[in-house]
Amino acid sequence: MWQWPFVRWMLGAVLVVAALGIVRLRPWHRAGDAGGPTAADAARQTLAVGFLPVTCHLTCPVTDYATRTSSGTRFASERFTDFPTMVETLESGRLSATFMIAPLAMKLREQGVRVKIVYLGHRDGSTVMVRSDLPASRLADLAGRTFAIPSKYSNQHLVIRKLMHDQGVDPASIRFVEMPPPDMPGALASRAIDAYFVGEPHAARTELDGTGRVLYHAKDIWPGFISCVLVVTEELIAEKPELVRDLVRGIAESGEWAEQHRTEAAAVVSPYFRQDEALVRYVLTQPPDRVSYRMLTPTDRELQQIADMGLAAGILEQRLDVTGLVDRQFIPRQVHAARIDAPPSSR
């Protein structure tokens, strides 16, 4: 009789192993189903690229969408909700390419993290919002008020410092607080803050619901404003330079396509952003130059200015020579619009 418990145990073990095999293979997913691997995915390289759901990073999900059905590398966008988590993932080696704010990339370089800036994410695309019931017409009118910025490492912080200097505003006269961008519209509506400066579409949300109004567009303060850059690890450059070249080309072509197809671009990225398509479409069209995806090759002069401002703001501890931070070898000489079959707009 002792054999029966043993046989039952063996049968149970076989069933468990079989069940695990079925789960791993996931036969209920057909090739091409959302969330399921395709035959093409199994036969080609995939590189995860980090992004936040802001229009500054729009070319990342557009490139993801464009490479889903191509025969080349799949550039799969990896959504983050904050930069600290993104940096942690990058430093751990689980992420080799990502969009991030330029001063943060410079800080990482200063701290010894081996990264390079290979392209820009956008131009302009950030907005200063103020409560709609406040009569402020310039930054100086916000004395005694609470002003939210995304991070001390953000270019928004540096631009506001520049604006205070230009207008002769005492930095101590305004109370600055750091706040996650998605929380800013609600904080303004509840009057927890009086103004904020952030990348879109988190500014347009309060503009559309009437709780806030535009005080400045970034392009009005700093024409050609740069906030975010595309960063890759030096390890990825050394091991897979052609992959980096394909990524930069894909981002460049996605940007040119978005410039020519703004309504369609909103339809493509809104599921990635998990935001209303009408909101994204508003940002991309009202006005059309609210954010730009052209002229994305950074110059040393532009990046050195950001680095020097970061030093003055206490973000950096010593002057950074940006020539060691930027690698332009992967930037295409000519940029053509990507060929993208966009989904139908909900408009």
N, C-alpha and C positions, 0 to 999 in steps of 0.2 A: 504493500500500500504506500510505502514511502515514495514510490516513483511518481504518483499522481501530483502531489504538491510541486515536485520539481518540473513536471511536464507543464503544469499550469503556469508556473513562473516563466518557463522558457517561451511559451506561447504569448504571454503578456509582454515580454521583452521584445519579441518579434513585432508585435502590433505597434508598440511605442515607436520603434525604429522606422517602421513603415509610415506611420503617421507623420513623423518628423520629416521624412523624405518628401511626402506630399506637400507639407507646408512650405518646405524650402523651394520646391519646384513651382508651386502656385499654378497648377494647371487651369484654375478658373480664370486666370488672366489670359486673354487672347493677345497675340502680338499686336502692338499698337494701342492697346487700351491705356487710358490714363492711369498712371501709377504702376503699370506693368512694363517689364523690359521688352524691347522689340528685338527682332533678329539683327537689325542694323546696329542697335546699341551694343550687342554682344560682340560684334565684329570690329568695332572702332574704338578709338580713345575717347574718354570723357574727362573733362577738366571742370571741377567745381569753381565757380567765381562768386565771391561774396558781394552782396549789395544790401542796401536799406531801401524800403519802399518810399523813395523820394524821387522826384523827376531829375535830380542831379545824377541819379544812377540808372536812368531809363534805358540807356543803351545796353545794359547788362541783360535784362529780361528780353529785350528785342533780339539780341544775339542768341540767347537761349532758344527763342521761338524760331529763329531763322535756321538754326542748326539741328533742330529736331528731326527733320526729314532729309537733311543733306547727307552726302556720302562721306564727308570729312569728319573732323573732330566735333564732338558734341560739347558745347560750352554750357554746362548746366548751372543756372543761377541758383545760388544758395542764399535764401532770405534770412537776414538778421534784423532784430528790432533795436539794437543799440551797438555802439562802437566797442565798448569794453568786452562784450562777448566775442565780437568779431576779432579783436586783437588777441584774445586768449586762444581762439581757435587757430589763428595764424601762427602764434608763437609755439603752439603745441605741435605744429607740423601737419595738422589736419586740413589746412587751407594754404594754397600756394599762390592764389591770385584773388584780389579783392579791390573794390572801390572803397576809398576812405577820405576823410577830410585831410587836406594837404598838410596843415601844421602837425597833425597826429602822425603822418608818415615821416615827417622830419624828426619828431620826437623819438619815434621808434629807431630811426637811423642813429640818432644821438646815443640811444641806449644800447647800441650794438646789435640790433636786430637787422639781419642782412636782407634788406629789401631795396628795390629800385622803383622809381616812378617811370613808367613807360608810355603813359598817355594821360590825357585829361578826360574827365567824365562829361564835362559841359562847360558852358560859359553862362554867367548870370544865374537866374533861377532861384534867387532868395528874395524875401520881402520883409520889410519892417511893417508890422501891423500895430495899430493903436486902437484902444476902445472907441467905439463909434460915438459915444457920448462925450468924449473929451475934445476940447477945442484945439488941441495941439496941432501946430503946422510945421514944427521943426523939432529936432531932438532937444534943443534947449528948453522947450516948453514942458518937458517931462521931468523937470527938477522935482525931487521929492516923491517920485513915482517908482513903481517896481517894474523892472524890465527883465524879461527872460531871454536867455541865450541857450543854445544846445549844449555847449561845453566850453570850458576855457581854452580847449585845443581847437576850437572851430574858427574858420575864417570869419564867421559872423561876428565873433568877439573882436577880431582884429579890425574889421571894417567899422564897427561901432567906436572903437578907440580912435580910429582915424577921423571919424565924423565929429567926435567930441573935440578933438584937437582943432579941426577946421572951424568949428563953431565957437571955440573958446569955452567949452562946457567943462566944469569941474567934475572929474569922474566920481568924486564922493557925493555929488548932488543927486545921483541916480542910484537906486538900490538894484544891483544886478544879481540875478539868481540863475543857477543852472537847472534846466528842466528838459526831460525827454520831449522831443518834438511832437509826438502824438498827444501829449497832455496839454500842450499850449493853448489850442483853441478852447477847450473846456475851462481852463484856468482864466482865460480872458473873459469868457462869457459869464463866469461866476464872480468876476472882479477880484480874483485872487492876485492877478497881475494886471498891469495897465497897458503893457506893450510887449512885443516880442519880435525877434528877428530869426527867421528860420528858412530852410529850404522848402520848396513847394512839394506837395499840395497842402501842407499844413497851415499855410497862410491863407490860401484861397478859401478854405473851409469857413473861416469866420467872415470873410468878405461876402460869401454867398448867403450865409445865414443872418447877416446884418449886425452881428455883434462887434465886428471890427471893420476898420477901413485901412486902406494902404496909406502909409506915411511916406515910405520910400521903396522903390524897387532897387535891388542891388546895382543894376546897370546905371541908375541915376547917381549913385554915390561913387562907384568904382567901375567905369566902363570896362567890359571884358572880364568881369569878376570871376575868379576861380575859387571854387570851394572844394571840389572833390577830384581826386586823381585815381588812376588805375595803378595799383601796386602789385608787383610780383616778387617772389623770393629770388635771390641770387642762385639758389640751388636749382630752381626751375629753369632759369636762363642757361645755366651751365649744362644741365642734363637734357633739356628739350627746347633748344632755341627756336626750332621751326614751329613748335606748338605755341610759343609766345608770339611769334610772328603772325600766325593764323588768328590768335586771339585779338591782337591789336588791329589787324586788318578787319576782323569781324566787327569790332566795336566801332571803328571808323565808318565802315559801310552802313552799319545800323544807324549811326548818327545822321548820315546823309539821307538815308531813307526816311527817318523820322522828321527831318526838316521838310521833306517834300510831301509827307503823308501824316500830318499831325493828328487828324481825326482818327485815322486808322491806327496810329501809334497808341492812342488812348485805349482803343479796343484791345490791342495786343497786351498792353502792360497792366491794365486794371485788375485782371485775375491774379497776376503775380504780386501786385501791390496789396491786393485784398481791399481795394478802395473803389468807390463808385466811379463808373466810367465817365459820367457827366462832369464830375469834379476834375478828373485828370484832363479831360478834353478842354475844360475851361482854362486850366493852367497853360495848356499848350497853344491856345488860340487867343486868349484875352489878356494882353495883346500878344500877337505871334512872337514878338521878340522878348517875351518875358523870360524865356530860357532858350539857349541856343546850343546846337550840337555840331557846330562847325568851328574851324580854327582851333582844333583840339591838341595841336602840338605846342607844348609849353616852352617858353623861352627861359633862358637862364636869368634874364633880368626880372621877369615876373616872379619866378620862384625864389630868387634871392631877396626880392622885396618882401615876400611873405615870410621868409626865414628871418630877415632882419627885424621885421615887425614882431615876430614871435619871440625873438630875443628881448626886444624892448618890453614886451608884455610879460616876461618872466616864464614863458612857455619853454623856451630853450635856455640852457645854461651857458652855452658858448656859441660864438658865431659859426654857422654851418655853411660850408662851401657846397653849393648845390650841384656843382659839376660832378661830384662823386655820388650824387643821389639819383641823377637822371640818366636813363639809357634810351637813346632815340633810334637805335639801329633797327628797330622793328617797325617803325612808322612808315606806312606806304607813301610813295612819292605822289601817287594820284589816288584819289578816293572816289569811288563810284557807289551809287546807292545799291544797297543789298536788294536781292530779288525776294520779296516776301509776299505771300498770299495771305493777307490779313483776314481775320474773322469779320463777319458782318457787325457793323456798329449797332449799339442799342438805341441810337439816336432816333 
